[in-house]
Amino acid sequence: MKTLIETLNYQPVNLPSDELTSPEPSISSFFKDHPLHVTRALIAQFYECWINQNEDNLEGTDLSLIEMMKFVNDLNRLINLSYIIGHNYNALPSNVKDAREIVAMNKMVN
């Protein structure tokens, strides 16, 4: 866990310590605010705008259309996997969720 936190701290992220040890509640909350079908549609819309904005400027750059498409596909896969994590978390009984959060908090302290 210490290595994970050091790696994340190196990156430009602003995650509170409780999300580092137990990201499931935040993932679940994300999909309550942004349903999966809406998230997928937004990613498709971002990609379309990205292509339309940059189609004349892509030649001679390091970022090709194939790389852009791969990124969008990988992002969609990440969203799908995150949805599964959030869904599985929601399916847990509340006493199990509470116990997991207590364990996570104890790990942060130790």
Buried (B, 14 or more C-beta within 10 A) or exposed (E): EEEEBEEEEEEEEEBEEBBBBBBBBBBBEBBEEEEBEEBBEEBEEEBEEBBEEEEEEBEEEEEEEEEBEEEBEEBBEEBEEBBEBBBEBBEEEEEEBEEBBEEBBEEEEE
